[in-house]
Amino acid sequence: MRLLSYLLRSSPYIAVLAMLTAFISGIGNASLITLIHTALNTDEISSQSAWKFMVLVCFALTTAIISQILLSYLYRKAVFDWQLQLSREILKAPLRELEEIGSADLLTALVKDVTSVGSSLLPILPLCTNVVIVLVCFSYLFWLSWQLFVAMAVCMLIGALSYKLVLFKGHEILKLAREESKQLIEYFRLLTGGLKELKLHSHRRQAFLDKNLEPTAASIQRRFFKWSVMHSLTQTWAKFLLFFVMGLIIFIFPKYIKFDAEILTGYILTLLYVRAMLFSIMGAMPTLTKANVAFEKIEALGLKLIPETSQQSKLPDAIESWQSVELVNVTHTYYREKEDSTFTLGPIDLKFTSGEIVFLVGGNGSGKTTLAKLITGLYLPETGNLYIDGKKVVDNSREHYRQLFAVVFADFQLFEDLLGLENPHLDIHAQEYLTKLQLNHKVQIQDGKLSTTALSRGQRQRLALLTAYLEDRPFYIFDEWASNQDPMFTKIFYTQFLPELKARGKTILVITHDDKYFDWCDRIIKLDHGQITTKLKPVAL
Ligand SMILES: Nc1ncnc2c1ncn2[C@@H]1O[C@H](COP(=O)(O)OP(=O)(O)OP(=O)(O)O)[C@@H](O)[C@H]1O
């Protein structure tokens, strides 16, 4: 029911119209069978009845076509809307939560689950029509003989209960298959991302196929097969149930309930007609079950398909002037479920002032990147607070606070389109930076779009730097930016780029292992196992 309300809320007017036409079409269809039965039992068929029949056929046909067109529109629009809405929700959710969910689950939700939920729309409207037809036909049967109807209904109810039981079991199987589909997507991601490693090592490749990919794919296939068998069994059972009921009506019930031949033909004719509708109602159940599983999964991720309030909140402006950013008693803890261990960063007390260059050093895994995520407001501190110019950063101001930073993370992502950079001279500025970064012979820029990002890792890092330059934010953070640069460019970075940025009044935090250039900063902060062990001037190090 909750799924249905979501489906209807995505385009309420169209949905109501589509349902209305589906209902009307259902009434038209059901009226046809009563008209046929009456005509069969009339000696002389009047021309008025023939006209009535023709009009009813046209009416049922037109409403069915309209409802189908509306349905296709509704389906396409719903999937489109939900994919956009889920993307917004993902961008809105806290980074740490998203990291814990993992990209495989998010991708499955965006690509597979949304389509599954949307596909439930396809049988829903025909379902409405068929439910109406079945209800009208059953009312007709009740009107013909209520005693016969009650006897028939009891038999059908027993059949429906057994069907429901199997459907419930199927729901559990589909849930497990959904979890494994997520794992399969993760393996596909490894396959496409690890082509070099898999091609070079034949034993690893074989083991990857035999031990990872194949068992998961086979298990999903087994579960879906089990589900299909259960589905086919219930469908076949449902078909024979109706024949069984007809057999009871023809051979058994007449011994106990009195009714004439006209009622009997009415029952058989109507049941034969209703049979197709009942099958289609039952046929829709697996799709609805699949949609329900996908819907539950999206909800379990904490993502909403329908926006709760208007999406058009004003985007925060960039911060132009500031004096200090301060972290007071800030901590962050990772919990690693598989190893049942934790890593805690902090408590951290740090202050950055406008226009200084700070180097952040420390061994692998000491918490440097985590600290950068806390400073930029990407991670929410578990304890303690961030302050900008003495003002606490709270939930309402966090988005605004984040506009202070331009960051090149070690696992940066390049966008070919230089998005969100409102600058009438963007191409000219970008071209200047491309020359400065010695990329002008490799990459061109036109209408804010880079001609390519298919470059070496070091060159891609330079492109990431280009984006950061163009963002022109007051606070720059570089996470081991120079690690893939040649010695000459590393030198240019520390001895030219950083001082130039500082001269423009920027604050720069550089996560680095390049001790050769430690003299080129104002301060050095050292992290060890999540704790700040040293805050020094470079000369003293
Ligand atoms: N997403 C995560 N989930 C769980 N633990 C994590 C996660 N990211 C990092 N950690 C753990 O937190 C610790 C600090 O990681 P972090 O990436 O901040 O260190 P780092 O100093 O930047 O390391 P490196 O120099 O290798 O980049 C590490 O022990 C790491 O295992």
The ligand as a Gaussian input file, in Angstrom:
#p B3LYP/6-31G(d) Opt

LIG

0 1
 N       36.114000       4.529000       4.912000
 C       36.816000       4.008000       5.932000
 N       36.266000       3.050000       6.700000
 C       36.962000       2.510000       7.727000
 N       38.194000       2.886000       8.062000
 C       38.794000       3.842000       7.343000
 C       38.128000       4.456000       6.236000
 N       38.955000       5.385000       5.695000
 C       40.087000       5.330000       6.436000
 N       39.985000       4.430000       7.414000
 C       41.010000       4.109000       8.408000
 O       41.346000       5.293000       9.088000
 C       42.736000       5.411000       9.248000
 C       43.205000       6.761000       8.727000
 O       42.967000       6.805000       7.337000
 P       43.382000       8.059000       6.473000
 O       43.044000       7.783000       5.079000
 O       42.823000       9.278000       7.096000
 O       44.967000       8.058000       6.685000
 P       46.096000       8.849000       5.893000
 O       47.004000       9.388000       6.927000
 O       45.481000       9.825000       4.952000
 O       46.789000       7.668000       5.097000
 P       47.632000       7.717000       3.719000
 O       48.885000       8.481000       3.990000
 O       47.898000       6.293000       3.464000
 O       46.753000       8.353000       2.695000
 C       43.374000       4.230000       8.537000
 O       43.817000       3.313000       9.507000
 C       42.276000       3.634000       7.727000
 O       42.354000       2.245000       7.761000

